[in-house]
């Protein structure tokens, strides 16, 4: 095959992909960027105009309650706690499933179910479980722990904790699957050599397992952080749109409310661009400092 035919063959597959990306990614991104410099809202949806960096200034200076800094802090807490438990629970379960145990396939299937079920269904199910009078969580607390029932969805702290618990349940299967794949790629001879040298379980975990799954887990953790930072469904559905009193918002739900409840399209676009820049900077810095692209061996 000549170079011309080879290039035409490659272009035959690349061009349609590029056109789809242009339609569903590049154009919306550029349009959102333009809107972020405009005064577009419900009153100016047809006659909007460019007003410079006004919306960006409002993002950082508007004295609303909650303001950007409060919501950003809650987003950091939300992301950190969720990803920490996703990784710890996921790796722990992967270590267990990597052993020779009976019914491994059944356990693996059951543990993947939270990830397989649509988030919308899971969020509404957990919201029902957090019901003060009839929810299963309060029934377990009162019956087996002999503690008073918790008003999960009526207090800001408890409602935020309810969202975190729901998202932890949803997120650990992804990390478990990634960690399990990484564990199965480790040569068994390394553990045999460690056993001959008399290494303990912890020493093998520290010196063999963690270093060899690290190149796989770091990109997965980066994806997990980005996904969790931008996870609208759980906060919006479990807390009922940031209730009570808009105290359980994270940045992405704050953007959604500004755009589709308050119809402040320019402000929402500016805030979404701020989120994009935060995540872009974090991802590049995190991947570089953790040396995620370096080989394990």
N, C-alpha and C positions, 0 to 999 in steps of 0.2 A: 504494500500500500504506500503510495507516494505521500510526501509531507502535506500536499494540498488536500488530498482525500482524507488524511488523518485529521487535519485541522477542521475540515468540514464536518467530519463525523463527531468530533468533540464539541464543536459549536452547536450541532443539532441537539445536544443534550443540555448544554450550558445556557443557551439563549432563552429557552422557555423558563428555566429556573430563575434566571435573572429577571425576566419580565414579571413572574409571579412575585418575587421579592420586591420589585419596584412598586407593584400594585398594593401589596399588603404590609410592607415595612417602610420602604424609603419615602413614598408619597405621604402616608399618614405622619411619619416623623417630621418631615419638612413642613407639612401643613400645621402640625402642632407647634413647631418652633415659631412659625410666623404668627400664629394666634397668640402665643405667649407675649408678643410685643404689641398686642392690640388691646382695645377696650371692649372686646366682644362680651356681651352678656345678654340677658333676656330682652332688655330694652334696645340694645344695639346689635341685634343678630343679623340684620340686613345691611345696616349702614355703619358697620364697624370700621375703625381706622387704626393705623399704627400710632402708638403713643410712647415708643421707646421702652426703657427699662422700668416703667412705672409699676407693672405687675410684679416684677422681681423684687422691687423695693418693698411692696406691700407684703410679700411673702415673709420677709425678715423683720418688718417693723410694725405690722398691723397688730393693734392691741386687743385682738379678739381672745375669747376664752373658749377652748384652749388655743394658745398661740403656737407658732411653728416650733419653738424650742421645746415646749412641753410635749408636743406630739412626737417630735424627733427623739427625745429621751425615751419615751414609751416604746417607740419603734426599735430603738437600740436594745432595750430590755427584752422586748418581745422576740427579736431575732436571736439575741445571745442565748436566752434560756431555751428557746425551742431547738436551736441547732445543737446546743450542748447535749440535751437529752436525746435528740435524734441520733447523734453520733455514738454516745455512750451506750444507749439501749441497742442500737443497731449493731455495733461491733460486738457487744456482749452476746447477743443472740446468734450472731454469725459464728462466733467462737464455739458456742454450744452445738450449732447445727453442723459444724465442720468435724465434729467427733463421730465415731462409729456408734450410732444409736438406732434403735428400731423405730420404724415409723417416721424417719426423717422427712420423707416426701410429704406426708400428711401435715407435720408440724410446719414445714416450709410454706405449704399452701395456705394454711390457716393464718400464719403470721403475715402473709402478703395481702390478705383480704382488706385490711383498713386502707391500703394504698389502691386497691382495685375498685372499691366502691366509689361512686361519684361523690365529690366533696359536698355538693349540695345536699345529698341525702344524709351523709354523715353529720354535717353541721346541724341540720334540723333535728336529727335523732338525738344528738348530744344536748341540744337546747331543751328537748323534752326531758332528758335525763336530769337536767339541772333545775327542773321545776321544783318550787319550794314545797308544795304539798304532796305531789304525786310522783316526783322524779325518783328514779332508782338510786341515784347517788345519795340523796338525803335519807332514803329508806335504809340504805346500808349504814350510813353514819349513825342514825338514831337506834337501829336495831342491834348492830354488832359492836359499835364503839361507844354506845350510850352517851353520845354527845348531842347537843341541840341541833336542830336542822339549820342549814345555812341558806340565807337569802341570796343565792348565787347571782341572780340577774338584776337585783335592785340596788346593789352597792358597787361603786366603781372598781374597788380592789378585787372583790369576789368575781365580778363580771369579767374583768381582765384575766384573772386566774382561770376562769372557766374557758375562755378562748385559748389560753396557753395549753391547758390539759387536752382540749380537743385537737389542737394542732400537733401536739406531741404524739398522740395516738395515730394521726394521719401520716406523720413524717418519718417515723423510725423504720418502716419497711423498706424505703428506698435505700437508706444507709445500710441496712442489713443485707440487702441483695448485692450492693456494690462491694461491701466488705467480704461477703461470702465468696464472690467471684475472685477477689484479690487473694483470699486465703487459699483457695484451691489451686492457684497458680504458683504457690511457693513450693519449691522442690522438697519432697519429704526427706531426702538425704540430709538436709541441714539439721532437721530435728533429730535424726538418728545419730549424727555426729555430736550434737549437743547432749544427747542422752549418754553417750559413751563418756563424754567429759564430765558427767555428773551434774549438768546444769539443772536448776530448779525450774518449775513452771513459770515463775515470774521472770527469771533470767532469759528463758526462751522467748517470752512475750516481749521483753524489753529489747533484746539484742537481735531477734530474728523476725518475729511477727510484725511488730510496729514499724520498723524501718522498711520492710518489704511491701507492706500494704500502703505506706505513706504516699508514694507517687500516684496511687489510684484514689486514695481518700481525699487528698487535698483538692483536686478539681471537683470531686463530688461535694465536699464541704462548701466550696465556693459557689457551686450551683445552688446548694441548699440555702445558703445565706441570701442569695439573690431572690430565690423563690419565696422564702419566708418573709423577707423584707417587703415583697410585693404581693403578699397573700391577702387579697381582699375578702374572699368568700367567707372564711371562718369568722373574722371579726365582724363582718357585716351581718351575717346570719345568726351567729350565736348570741351576740350582744344586742341584736335588733338595731342595726345602723348606728353603732357607737354609743348606745344608751348604757347607763343612765346619764343624761345631761351632757352628751358628747364627751364623756370622760374615758371611754375605752378606744378611742380612735388611734390608729397608726397612720403614717403618712399617706399610704395608698387609699385608705378608706376616707381620709380627710379630703383627698383630691376628688374622689368619687362624689362625696356629698357636695363639695363646692361646685362641681360641674353639673350634676343631675338633680340635686335638691335645691341648691341656691342659684343655679344657672349662671355662675360666674365663670364663663368659659375661658376668658383670658387669664384670670387668676389661677384656675385649675391647670391650664396649659403651662404656665410659668412654674408652678409647684411641681408638676410632673417632670419638667426639664431639670429642676434642681435634684429631684430623686434620681433621675438618669445619671447626672454628673456624679452624685455621691456614690452610686453603685459602680460606675465605670472606674472612678478613682480607686475605690476599695478593691475591686476585682484585680486591676492591674498591679496594685501595690501588694496585695496578699499573695498573688501568684508569684510575683518576683521574689518577695522576701522568704517565702516558704520553699522556693526553688522547685516548684511543682513539675516543671518540665524536665528535670534531671532524671536520669535513669537510676533504678534502685540498686543495680549491681555495679 
